[in-house]
Amino acid sequence: MATIISTLIVALIIFVGKLYFNTSSDLFTSIFQGGVRYNSYVFIALSQSLFGSEGVALSGFFVAHMIILTNIMSVLVMNHYGTGSKKSLSGALLALTKNPLIIGALLGMLMNLCNLHITGAIKQLFVYLSHAATPLSLMSVGAGLIVSMHIRQLVSISYATMLKLVTMPLITIALVHYFGATGVPASIAILYSAVPCAGNAYILARQMGGDHEAMASIITSTTLLSIITVTFILGSVAL
């Protein structure tokens, strides 16, 4: 619950910021994705490293629910504000049905409900693919990274990075204390809010008319700076 509320609060802050700063629509979509989306591969890997099997189980629960929420929000925003999108209800529904992360999460939940499990060679294949996912996504982001940018883009990149790595974790910490959560579940919730932006946000930005140059920079900056911020946040919070 804390992560859902903190995500919605950050989304609201971004919308209010658009009105105040008069941000262009394509740049706004990148700020939005940068502020609310998370890198599930980094999240699960850190959960396992820091909290063992319990961390993996809890992070899987978080991913299954939050990946649907954040992707639906992002696709709807991209459909409305992106320069290359169909700004209609049918266009939004079409974009949602074509989103591979939403499809994958729903299929995974369905398989879990039906108690179906992947085993043998097929399971091992998916394990190999998952190991390659993060490096490949970061390579695609790096290929689209532009060093020279307009001052408005640089300010927006810094703004999105601060929202993702500082504002969302602080809101989540406050909510975790408010709800009385403790131990590993509370730590996983805070870790979720502190990990960098998802690498595949860059792909969505290119597909649906967002500012993919700014998106690449937001992903890069959150990924690099999260090494410092995640360590500081988890190290300074006693749960």
C-alpha positions in Angstrom: 0.0 0.0 0.0 2.8 2.4 0.9 4.4 2.0 -2.5 1.1 2.5 -4.4 0.4 5.7 -2.5 3.9 7.1 -2.9 3.8 6.4 -6.6 0.5 8.2 -6.9 1.8 11.2 -4.9 4.9 11.5 -7.1 2.7 11.3 -10.2 0.6 14.1 -8.8 3.7 16.2 -8.1 4.8 15.7 -11.7 1.5 16.8 -13.0 1.4 19.9 -10.8 5.0 20.6 -11.9 4.0 20.5 -15.6 1.4 23.3 -14.9 3.9 25.4 -13.0 6.9 25.0 -15.2 5.0 24.8 -18.6 7.0 21.7 -19.6 6.7 20.5 -23.2 4.5 17.4 -23.6 7.2 15.1 -24.9 9.7 16.1 -22.1 6.9 15.8 -19.6 6.4 12.1 -20.5 10.0 11.4 -19.8 9.9 13.1 -16.5 6.8 11.1 -15.6 8.3 7.8 -16.5 11.5 8.7 -14.8 9.7 9.6 -11.6 7.3 6.6 -11.3 8.9 3.6 -13.1 11.4 1.3 -11.5 14.1 -1.2 -12.5 12.6 -4.6 -11.5 15.9 -6.4 -12.3 17.9 -4.2 -10.0 15.1 -4.4 -7.4 14.9 -8.2 -7.3 18.7 -8.6 -7.4 19.2 -6.2 -4.4 16.3 -7.9 -2.5 18.0 -11.3 -2.9 21.4 -9.9 -2.0 20.3 -8.0 1.1 17.4 -10.1 2.4 17.8 -13.6 0.9 14.9 -15.9 0.0 12.4 -13.8 1.9 13.5 -10.7 0.0 13.1 -12.5 -3.3 9.6 -13.7 -2.5 8.5 -10.2 -1.3 10.1 -8.4 -4.3 8.3 -10.8 -6.6 5.0 -9.8 -5.0 5.8 -6.1 -5.3 6.8 -6.5 -9.0 3.7 -8.5 -9.9 1.4 -5.6 -8.7 3.5 -2.5 -9.3 4.6 -3.3 -12.8 1.0 -3.3 -13.9 0.2 0.0 -12.2 3.3 1.9 -13.3 3.0 0.6 -16.9 -0.7 1.5 -17.2 0.0 5.0 -15.9 3.0 5.4 -18.2 1.2 4.2 -21.3 -1.9 6.4 -20.6 0.4 9.5 -20.1 2.4 8.6 -23.3 -0.8 8.1 -25.3 -2.1 11.5 -24.3 1.1 13.6 -24.3 3.4 11.7 -26.7 3.9 13.3 -30.1 3.5 10.0 -32.0 0.4 8.5 -30.2 -3.2 8.2 -30.9 -4.9 10.5 -28.5 -8.1 8.5 -28.0 -9.6 5.8 -25.8 -9.1 3.2 -28.4 -5.5 4.2 -28.9 -4.9 4.0 -25.1 -6.5 0.5 -24.9 -4.5 -0.7 -27.9 -1.3 0.6 -26.4 -2.1 -1.2 -23.1 -2.9 -4.5 -24.8 0.4 -4.4 -26.7 2.6 -3.6 -23.7 4.8 -6.7 -23.1 5.4 -5.9 -19.4 1.6 -5.7 -18.6 1.0 -8.9 -20.6 3.9 -10.7 -18.9 2.7 -9.7 -15.4 -0.9 -10.7 -16.1 0.2 -14.1 -17.5 2.5 -14.7 -14.5 -0.4 -13.9 -12.1 -2.7 -16.2 -14.1 -0.1 -19.1 -14.0 0.3 -18.6 -10.3 -3.5 -18.7 -9.7 -3.7 -21.9 -11.8 -0.6 -23.3 -9.9 1.3 -23.8 -13.2 5.1 -23.9 -13.1 7.8 -23.7 -15.8 10.4 -26.4 -15.4 13.3 -28.0 -17.2 15.0 -26.5 -20.2 12.3 -23.8 -20.7 12.9 -22.5 -17.2 16.6 -22.4 -17.7 16.1 -20.5 -21.0 14.1 -17.8 -19.2 16.8 -17.6 -16.5 19.4 -16.9 -19.2 17.2 -14.3 -20.8 16.6 -12.6 -17.5 20.4 -12.3 -16.9 20.8 -10.6 -20.2 17.9 -8.2 -19.8 19.5 -5.5 -17.8 22.8 -5.2 -19.8 20.9 -5.2 -23.1 18.4 -2.5 -21.9 21.3 -0.3 -20.6 23.1 -0.8 -23.9 20.1 0.5 -25.8 19.9 3.5 -23.4 23.6 4.2 -23.8 23.2 4.2 -27.6 20.6 6.9 -27.3 22.4 9.0 -24.7 23.1 12.6 -25.8 25.7 14.5 -23.8 24.9 18.0 -25.1 21.4 19.2 -24.2 19.3 22.3 -23.7 19.2 23.8 -20.2 15.5 23.0 -19.9 16.3 19.3 -20.6 19.1 19.3 -18.0 16.9 20.9 -15.3 14.1 18.3 -16.1 16.5 15.4 -15.9 17.8 16.6 -12.5 14.2 17.1 -11.4 13.1 13.6 -12.4 16.2 12.1 -10.8 15.5 13.8 -7.5 11.9 12.7 -7.6 12.9 9.1 -8.2 15.9 8.7 -5.9 15.0 11.2 -3.0 11.3 12.2 -3.0 9.7 8.8 -3.5 11.9 7.0 -0.9 11.2 9.8 1.7 7.4 9.5 1.1 7.6 5.8 1.3 9.5 5.9 4.6 6.9 8.2 6.0 4.1 5.9 4.9 5.8 2.8 6.2 6.1 4.4 9.6 2.5 5.6 9.4 1.2 2.1 8.6 3.4 0.5 11.3 5.3 -1.8 8.9 8.6 -3.2 10.2 11.3 -5.7 9.3 11.9 -7.1 5.9 8.6 -6.1 4.3 9.2 -2.5 5.3 12.7 -2.6 4.0 11.6 -4.1 0.7 9.0 -1.3 0.3 11.7 1.3 0.8 14.1 -0.5 -1.5 11.4 -0.6 -4.2 11.0 3.2 -4.0 14.7 3.9 -4.1 15.9 1.8 -7.1 16.6 3.6 -10.5 14.2 4.1 -13.4 13.5 1.1 -15.7 15.7 0.8 -18.7 12.8 -0.1 -21.0 11.2 3.3 -20.3 13.5 4.5 -23.1 11.9 2.0 -25.6 8.4 3.3 -24.7 9.6 6.9 -25.1 10.8 6.1 -28.6 7.7 4.1 -29.6 5.1 6.6 -28.4 6.7 10.0 -29.1 8.4 11.0 -25.8 11.7 12.8 -25.4 13.9 9.7 -25.7 17.1 11.7 -25.3 16.0 13.1 -22.0 14.7 9.6 -21.1 18.1 8.0 -21.7 19.8 10.6 -19.5 17.2 10.1 -16.7 17.8 6.4 -16.8 21.5 6.8 -16.8 21.6 9.4 -14.0 19.2 7.4 -11.7 21.2 4.2 -12.3 24.5 5.8 -11.5 23.4 7.9 -8.5 21.3 5.1 -7.0 24.5 3.4 -6.0 24.9 6.2 -3.5 21.3 7.0 -2.6 20.2 3.3 -2.0 23.1 2.7 0.3 22.5 5.9 2.3 18.7 5.4 2.5 18.8 1.8 3.6 21.7 2.4 5.9 20.1 5.3 7.7 16.6 3.9 8.2 16.1 1.7 11.3 13.1 -0.6 10.9 
